[in-house]
Amino acid sequence: MEYFTDGVKFSLQSALGRVETVIDKLTIEDRPTSKEKDVLQLFQERKEMTSSDLVKDLNISRQQAHNLLKSLVEKGFLGKKGKTKASYYFISS
C-alpha cells in the first residue's frame, strides 16, 4: 500500500510541477484571474460544464459566466463544443 501511495504522490507532484512551470511561462495577460481560477477548480471536479452550471455554482450572472468561459477558451485553458445555448465546455488538452 505504501509503495502504491508513493507512486501516486510522485505522479501528482510531477503533474503539479509541470503546471507551475507552464503558468510561470505565461504572460500576465494569459494567466487566469482569481475568478477564472475558481472556474478551473470546478472543472477539476467535473469533466464538462455549461454556462448555466457555472451560474448556479458560482452564483453569478449569465453574462459573467459567459465572459469567464470565453476568456478561458481564448487563453487555451478550456475547449468549447457546440455553438448554441446547448454548448458545453471542457478542460483543453
CORQUIRA-V983436 format. One record per residue. RES is the residue in one small letter. SS is DSSP state (~ for helix, > for strand, _ for the rest). OMEGA is omega in radians with two decimals (999 if undefined). D_FIRST is the distance of its C-alpha to the first C-alpha in Angstrom with 1 decimal. Layout:
res = {RES	RES}
ss = {SS	SS}
omega = {OMEGA	OMEGA}
d_first = {D_FIRST	D_FIRST}
This chain:
res = {m	e	y	f	t	d	g	v	k	f	s	l	q	s	a	l	g	r	v	e	t	v	i	d	k	l	t	i	e	d	r	p	t	s	k	e	k	d	v	l	q	l	f	q	e	r	k	e	m	t	s	s	d	l	v	k	d	l	n	i	s	r	q	q	a	h	n	l	l	k	s	l	v	e	k	g	f	l	g	k	k	g	k	t	k	a	s	y	y	f	i	s	s}
ss = {_	~	~	~	~	~	~	~	~	~	~	~	~	~	~	~	~	~	~	~	~	~	~	~	~	_	_	~	~	~	_	_	_	~	~	~	~	~	~	~	~	~	~	~	~	_	_	>	>	_	~	~	~	~	~	~	~	~	_	_	_	~	~	~	~	~	~	~	~	~	~	~	~	~	_	_	_	>	>	>	>	_	_	_	_	_	_	>	>	>	>	_	_}
omega = {-3.14	3.12	-3.14	-3.11	3.06	3.11	3.11	-3.14	3.14	3.14	3.14	3.12	3.12	3.13	3.12	3.11	3.12	3.13	-3.13	3.11	3.14	-3.14	3.12	-3.11	-3.14	3.03	-3.12	-3.10	-3.08	-3.13	3.13	3.05	-3.14	3.12	3.09	3.07	3.07	3.13	-3.14	3.10	3.09	3.13	3.06	-3.12	-3.11	3.13	-3.13	-3.13	3.00	3.09	3.11	3.08	-3.12	3.10	-3.12	-3.03	-3.09	-3.14	3.13	3.13	3.11	3.14	3.10	3.12	3.13	-3.13	3.11	-3.13	3.13	3.13	-3.13	3.05	3.14	3.13	3.08	3.13	-3.10	2.99	-3.12	3.09	-3.14	-3.08	-3.11	3.10	-3.14	-3.12	3.12	-3.05	-3.12	3.12	3.13	-3.13	999}
d_first = {0.0	3.8	5.4	5.1	6.3	8.6	9.9	10.7	12.2	14.3	15.5	16.6	18.3	20.0	21.3	22.5	24.3	26.1	27.2	28.5	30.4	32.0	33.0	34.6	36.6	38.0	41.5	42.2	43.6	40.5	38.0	36.9	38.7	37.0	37.9	36.6	33.3	33.2	33.9	31.2	28.7	29.7	29.2	25.5	25.3	27.6	28.3	32.1	34.7	38.4	40.7	41.3	37.6	37.8	41.0	39.3	36.1	37.8	41.1	43.1	46.1	46.1	47.7	45.2	42.4	44.3	44.9	41.3	40.1	43.0	42.2	38.5	39.7	42.3	39.8	37.5	34.5	35.2	36.8	39.3	40.1	43.5	46.6	47.6	46.4	43.9	42.1	38.5	36.4	33.0	31.0	32.8	30.9}
